[in-house]
Amino acid sequence: MGKHVLFVCTGNTCRSALAEVLAADLLDQARRSEIRVTSAGTHASHGSPATIGARLVAAELGLHLEYHHSTFLDEALVATADHIFCMETTHLQAVQALKPDATVSLLGLEGSEIADPYGSGIDSYRTTRDVILKALAARLPELFADG
């Protein structure tokens, strides 16, 4: 049985959706099919599409978010995750409220938060994508160690 990694942000339409598609691509390149990635939002409207900005900056790397639909973070989803990466401290607190013993941390390097590009221009989305990609490159190897 493989490992399940969950990415969490607010609406699950940009940051966590980008993290999911970027991580899936990195894991595919590393041939680590036993690690499954998903994403959710603490205030997601179930079924909303990824933002245009998130879709565009993913497409710049040959990745696709056209089929992404937001998922609301709930206790059942948290219970299935082996590790949860959050974009902000408020997301981490929401996860801990659902499951106090969850293995959860901020995705950003050195415990930093990842800024929300929602409502900003394409350059903000690119910056967020690149910050997430750098964080994933640093953080995913810790998942490989035991799994």
N, C-alpha and C positions, 0 to 999 in steps of 0.2 A: 504494500500500500504506500502511495506517495505522500509527499508533503504538500500542504495547502498554505499558500501565502496570500494574505488579504491586504489590500491597500485601501485606506480610508481618508476621505476628505469631507467636504460639506455636502455638495450636491451630486457628486459622482458623475459630473459632466465634463470636467477638465482635468484636474490634477490626478486624482486616483485612476481615472480612465486612461490617462497618458501613462501613468506608472504601470498599469496592468499591461498595456500593449507593448511598452518598452521592455518590461521585464520578460514578457513572453518571448519577445524577439531575442533578447540576450540568452535566455534559457534554451531556446531553439538552436541558436548558434553554438552553444556549449553542449548540445545534445543531452540536455537534462530533462527529459520528458516526464520523469517521476515527480517533478515539482509543478504543481498546478497553481496558477495565479488568478485571482478575481479581485473585484473592487466593489466598494459600496460607499454610501454617503450618510452622514449623521442626520441630514435634513433633505434627503433625496426624495423627489417625486418619482415613484416607481414607473419606469419605462421611458423617461425622458432621454432624448438623444444627446450625444456628445456635442459640445459647443462647436460652432464653425471654426473658431480659432484652434481648438484642440485637434479637430479633424485635419485642418490645413497643416499644422506643424508636425503631426504624425505622418501625413502624406509626403512631406518633404524628405522623410527618411524611408519612404516606401512602405509605411505601415498604414493600416486602415482602422478607422473608428466608425465607419458608416453603419455598422451593425450593432454598435454599443447602445445599450439601454440601461439607464440608471437603476440601481438597486438600493433599497433602504437598509441601513445597518440594523440588524436585530440580533437578539440573543442566540438564535439558532445558527446564524451565519458565523458569529464570533466563536461559538462552540466548535465549529468544524475547522477553524484555522489553527495551524501550528505556529505561525508567526504573523503578527499584524504590524504593518508599517503605517503610521499616521502622518499627515501633513502638518498638523498644528497640535499644540498642547490640548486644546479643547476637544479635539477628536480622540486623543489618547485618553482623556478623562471620561469621555462617553463610552469608550470600549471598556475601561476599568469598572465603570458603573454597571455594565452588563455582565462582566465576568472578571471579578477582582484578580483572579490568578492567571489571566491571559498573558501570553508572551507578546508584549506590545512595546513598541518604541517609535520615536520620531524617525522618519526616513532621512531627513536632512543630515548632512555631515556634521559630526560632533554635536548631535542632538539639536540641530537647528530646525526651525520651522521652514516650510516651503510656501512662499507667498502665493496668494490666489490671483490668477490673471483674469478671472471672470469680469467681464465688462470693460476690459482694457484692450489695447491694440495688439496686433499680431506680434510685435516685438516683445511684449510682455509674455505672450504664450511661448515664444521661442526661448526666452530666458528661463521660464519655468520648466520647459521640456529639457533644456540643457542641464539645469540644476538637478532635476530628477534623474537624468541619465548618468550624471557624475555620481550621484548618491547610490544609484543601483549598482554601478560598476564597483563601488567600494563595499557595498553591503551584501550583495548576493553571494560572494564567496563564503561568508559565514554560514549561509544556508547549505552550501555544498558539503561543508565539513562533516555534518552528521546526517547527510541524507541524500 
